Every structure is written in C-alpha cells, then in structure tokens.
Amino acid sequence: MQPKPPTEQQEATAEHAETGLRPTPRLGKLGAAAIVSGGSSGLGLTIARVLLARGYAVTILGRDRERLAAAGETLSGDSSVPSLLHTFTADATSKVDLNAAVDSHMGRFGRIDVLVNVVGRSDRGRTEELDPETLRELFEANVISALIGSQACLPGLRQTHGTIVNIGSLASRVAPRYLGGYVTVKHALAGMTRQMRLECEAEGVHVGLVCPGPIASSRPPNRYGVTEESALPASAAQPGGGAKLKLLSPDEVAQAVMRCIEKREIEIILPWKTRCLMCIDAISPRLADWILSRKSAPSE
C-alpha cells in the first residue's frame, strides 16, 4: 500500500522543524510572513494589500489605533483569508513598542520573512531656515524608525534568510529645491541601508532600498505649511516639492517593493528615467544640479 503524500500542514511543520521555527496553522500557502511598519494608511496600506494578495501573512503597525482598526477592516475585506492579517498599535520610533510588536507577530505567525519600513515624514523649506528640532523630528521619523524596526526583526530574519526593504525617495539620491530637511534625512537612510546590507549579507539577510519619486496622495498640500505668507512658492507644497515628474501610483511603488523582495534587488529607483540623472551626477555633479534646477519648482 502506497503511503499518503504529506499534507501542506505536514510539509510546513517539517519545514519549521528544519529551521527551528515553531509551526503555526495561521500561515498561508506561501508559508511566509511580513511586517509593514506604517501600514495603516497610504503607501504602507497598499504594500500590505499586495503582500496579502501574494500569499503572505502580514502584520501592519501604526500609531493611530482607530486608523489601524479601519485599515484592518479594509484589508480583511480584500483578503480571501482574513486570518492572515494581524494589526498592532505601535510607535515606530519606540524600541519598546517595536519589540512588543515583533513578539506579537511571532506569537501569531511563528516566523518573519520580510520587514518593510514605510514610516516617514516629509517637509518643505530651505536649509538656511531649517530648525534643528524639526531636523531631529525628521530624522526620528525617517531613519530611527527604520533602524529600530530592523533591529527588532533581525533575529527572526536571520532564521528565514529574509529581507528588509526601506522606503527611501528620489531625495535619497538627489537634492531638489525646497526639501532641505527631507533630503538630509533620506540621504542618511540610504547610507544606513547600504551599511546594513554589507553587514547582514553574510548572514543571509537582504537589505534593499526603494526610491520612488512623488507619489499620488489624497492628503492636502497645505500640510507642509506652505502659505501665502511663507517665502516659498506655492508649487513647493506639491509632491516632490513641485518637481516636474509624473506622479507614481502607490501600487507602482508596492510592485517595486515586491521586486526588491522576490529578486533581492539592492536598489530600485522610480520612475526609471530618473536613473539617467544618477549616472550624470556621478560624472558631472554640476550638470546634474542644472538639470535638477530645471525640473524642480521655480525659485520665485
């Protein structure tokens, strides 16, 4: 009599035994789990939706409890397997919160294969007028949040040879007008990502950076404080500080994140044509600055 082939659950249990991870029935057919920091709205919510559609079990993190609950309801309605979604209220800049979030995620899913650090904050203004306290807040939101999230997840990611994806920006690579503080911290995030990748590669953990241009958003442009009384042109309030680029959809950026995960790409820059500017900048920074000045918001 021929033995029965193992069930998917038996195969998953055997896999967990090999990796030292505890088995759990809450993983989907893919058998992988992800954490999305900043997953309660905007780009993070879209990334979480795409991960669920690909078969990942997903934990989304957010500070606002009500917004997080609404995001959970939205994603549970979209997903064919609502049990693959977990939500946890956490401040991404708090080490205590992130450690608790990872513990909760591991308690539910038993493993972590992907961390996507989406939390970030933009700003408008000239560097000459940049308040040091504002810069500290930007650094906390854009760099410290990614650092703390990565530190909390790395023990689990080493077990699965997983992936960290940090969401940068074109401002991680170039310096458009009127984005002084944002450019400063996004360059720092790019440097930290590169450093982490070199350190983690030998342990089988991939660390990638996705650098999108301006993303379409329903949020009001006046959130940056650009008013008639400010010294900045009105166009500076627009996405990208008024850069003359077609807006990307959140789904386009989410698909780039999936490429970074699945193909373990080091860096993805969107839109693709802006990569030409990076090449020019490496050869002639002066020419690159001239092109940027033409593509950025007017100075008056």
C-alpha positions in Angstrom: 0.0 0.0 0.0 1.4 3.4 -1.1 1.9 5.9 1.7 -0.3 9.0 1.5 1.6 12.2 0.4 2.1 14.7 3.2 -0.4 17.4 3.6 0.5 21.1 3.3 0.4 21.4 7.0 2.7 18.4 7.5 5.1 19.9 5.0 5.0 23.3 6.8 5.7 21.5 10.1 8.7 19.7 8.6 10.0 23.0 7.2 9.6 24.7 10.6 11.4 21.7 12.3 14.4 22.2 9.9 14.6 26.0 10.5 14.0 25.8 14.3 10.7 27.8 14.0 7.6 26.7 15.7 4.8 25.5 13.4 1.6 27.6 13.1 -1.7 27.0 11.2 -2.1 30.7 10.6 0.4 31.0 7.7 -1.0 30.9 4.2 0.0 28.6 1.3 3.2 30.7 0.8 4.3 29.9 4.3 5.9 33.3 4.8 5.1 36.3 7.0 5.8 40.0 6.7 5.7 43.1 8.9 4.8 46.5 7.4 5.7 49.4 9.7 3.4 52.4 8.8 0.9 50.0 7.2 -2.3 51.7 8.4 -2.6 54.2 5.5 -1.2 55.4 2.2 1.7 53.6 0.7 2.0 51.2 3.6 -1.6 50.1 3.3 -1.1 49.4 -0.4 2.1 47.4 0.3 0.2 45.3 2.9 -2.6 44.6 0.4 -0.1 43.4 -2.2 1.7 41.2 0.3 -1.6 39.6 1.3 -2.5 39.1 -2.3 0.8 37.3 -2.9 0.0 34.9 0.0 2.0 36.4 2.9 0.7 36.6 6.4 1.0 40.2 7.3 1.2 42.3 10.5 0.6 46.0 10.0 1.9 48.6 12.5 0.5 52.1 13.1 0.4 54.7 15.9 -3.3 55.6 15.5 -5.5 52.9 16.9 -8.6 53.9 15.1 -6.9 54.3 11.8 -5.2 50.9 12.3 -8.5 49.3 13.0 -10.1 50.8 9.9 -7.1 49.6 7.8 -7.5 46.1 9.3 -11.2 46.0 8.3 -10.3 47.2 4.8 -7.6 44.6 4.3 -9.6 41.8 5.9 -12.4 42.5 3.4 -10.0 42.5 0.5 -8.2 39.3 1.5 -9.5 35.9 0.8 -8.0 34.7 4.1 -8.6 37.4 6.8 -6.8 35.3 9.4 -3.5 36.1 7.5 -3.8 39.7 8.8 -2.7 40.9 12.2 -2.6 44.5 13.5 -0.6 46.0 16.3 -0.6 49.6 17.6 3.0 50.8 17.9 5.1 54.0 17.6 7.8 53.1 15.1 10.3 55.3 16.9 9.9 53.4 20.2 12.1 50.5 20.8 9.8 49.1 23.5 6.8 49.3 21.1 8.7 47.6 18.2 10.0 44.8 20.3 6.4 44.2 21.6 5.1 44.3 18.0 7.6 41.7 16.8 6.8 39.5 19.8 3.1 39.7 19.0 3.8 38.9 15.3 5.9 35.9 16.2 3.3 34.7 18.6 0.7 34.7 15.9 2.7 33.6 12.8 5.8 32.0 14.2 8.2 33.5 11.7 9.2 36.7 9.9 10.4 36.7 6.3 10.0 40.4 5.3 10.1 43.8 7.0 9.0 46.8 5.1 9.9 50.2 6.8 7.4 52.6 5.3 7.2 55.2 8.1 8.4 58.6 7.1 7.7 62.3 7.0 8.5 65.0 4.5 8.9 68.7 4.9 9.4 71.9 3.0 11.9 74.7 3.4 15.4 76.0 2.7 18.3 74.5 4.7 19.3 78.0 5.8 15.9 78.3 7.7 15.8 74.7 8.9 15.1 74.4 12.6 17.4 71.9 14.3 14.4 70.5 16.3 12.5 69.9 13.0 15.5 68.1 11.6 15.6 65.9 14.7 12.0 65.0 14.3 12.5 64.2 10.6 15.5 62.0 11.5 13.4 60.1 14.1 10.6 59.5 11.6 12.7 58.6 8.6 15.9 57.0 9.9 15.4 56.0 13.6 12.1 54.2 12.8 13.8 52.1 10.2 16.8 51.4 12.5 14.6 50.3 15.4 12.3 48.2 13.2 15.3 46.4 11.6 17.0 45.8 15.0 13.8 44.2 16.4 13.3 42.0 13.3 16.8 40.9 12.5 16.9 37.9 14.9 13.8 36.4 13.1 15.0 37.4 9.7 18.3 35.6 10.2 16.4 32.4 10.8 14.5 32.7 7.5 17.2 34.5 5.4 14.6 37.2 5.0 14.5 40.7 3.5 14.3 44.3 4.8 13.0 46.9 2.4 13.5 50.5 3.4 11.4 53.1 1.6 13.6 55.9 0.5 12.9 58.6 -2.1 14.5 60.3 -5.1 15.6 62.7 -2.3 17.8 59.8 -1.1 19.9 60.3 -4.2 19.4 63.9 -5.4 18.6 67.2 -3.8 15.6 69.0 -5.3 14.7 72.5 -4.2 12.8 73.3 -1.0 13.3 69.8 0.5 16.3 70.6 2.7 15.5 68.6 5.8 13.9 65.8 3.9 16.8 65.4 1.5 19.2 65.4 4.5 17.4 62.5 6.3 16.6 60.5 3.2 20.3 60.5 2.3 21.0 59.3 5.8 18.5 56.4 5.3 20.3 55.4 2.0 23.6 55.3 3.8 22.2 53.3 6.7 20.6 50.9 4.3 23.9 50.3 2.4 25.8 49.8 5.7 23.2 47.3 6.9 23.3 45.4 3.7 27.0 44.9 3.9 26.7 43.8 7.5 23.8 41.4 7.0 24.6 39.9 3.7 26.9 37.2 5.2 24.0 36.1 7.5 21.7 35.6 4.5 19.6 38.7 5.2 19.0 41.0 2.2 18.5 44.8 2.8 17.2 46.8 -0.1 16.1 50.4 -0.8 13.2 51.5 -2.9 13.5 55.2 -4.0 10.2 56.4 -5.6 9.6 59.9 -7.0 6.5 61.8 -6.0 3.6 59.6 -5.1 -0.1 60.5 -5.8 -1.9 61.2 -2.5 -5.2 62.4 -1.3 -3.7 64.3 1.6 -3.9 68.2 1.4 -0.9 70.0 0.0 -1.0 72.6 2.8 0.2 70.0 5.3 3.7 71.3 4.7 2.9 74.8 5.9 3.5 76.5 2.5 1.2 79.5 2.7 1.0 82.9 1.0 3.0 84.3 4.0 5.8 81.8 3.6 8.9 82.6 1.5 8.3 79.5 -0.7 6.5 79.4 -4.0 3.0 77.7 -3.8 4.3 74.9 -6.1 6.7 73.8 -3.3 3.7 72.3 -1.5 3.2 69.8 -4.3 4.5 66.3 -4.1 8.3 66.3 -4.6 8.4 70.0 -3.9 6.9 70.7 -7.3 9.3 68.5 -9.2 8.2 68.2 -12.8 7.6 64.4 -12.7 4.5 62.3 -13.3 3.1 61.2 -10.0 3.5 57.5 -9.2 0.6 55.4 -8.0 1.0 53.7 -4.6 0.5 50.4 -6.5 3.5 51.0 -8.7 5.7 51.5 -5.7 4.2 48.4 -4.0 5.1 46.3 -7.0 8.7 47.7 -6.8 8.8 46.6 -3.2 7.8 43.1 -4.3 10.6 43.0 -6.9 13.0 44.0 -4.1 11.8 41.1 -2.0 11.5 38.4 -4.7 14.6 39.3 -6.7 16.6 40.6 -3.8 17.4 43.8 -5.7 19.7 46.2 -4.0 18.1 49.5 -5.1 15.1 50.4 -7.2 14.6 53.9 -8.4 11.3 55.1 -9.8 10.5 56.4 -12.4 13.1 54.6 -14.4 14.2 57.7 -16.4 15.5 59.4 -13.3 18.2 56.8 -13.1 19.8 58.7 -16.0 20.2 61.7 -13.7 22.0 59.5 -11.1 24.5 58.5 -13.8 25.0 62.1 -14.9 25.5 63.1 -11.2 28.3 60.5 -10.9 30.1 62.0 -13.9 29.2 65.7 -13.6 27.5 66.9 -10.4 27.3 70.5 -11.9 25.4 69.3 -14.9 23.1 67.2 -12.6 22.4 70.2 -10.5 21.5 72.3 -13.5 19.0 69.6 -14.7 17.5 69.4 -11.2 17.1 73.2 -11.1 15.2 72.9 -14.4 13.0 70.1 -13.1 12.3 71.5 -9.6 9.9 74.2 -8.5 10.6 77.7 -9.7 12.6 79.9 -7.4 10.0 82.7 -7.5 
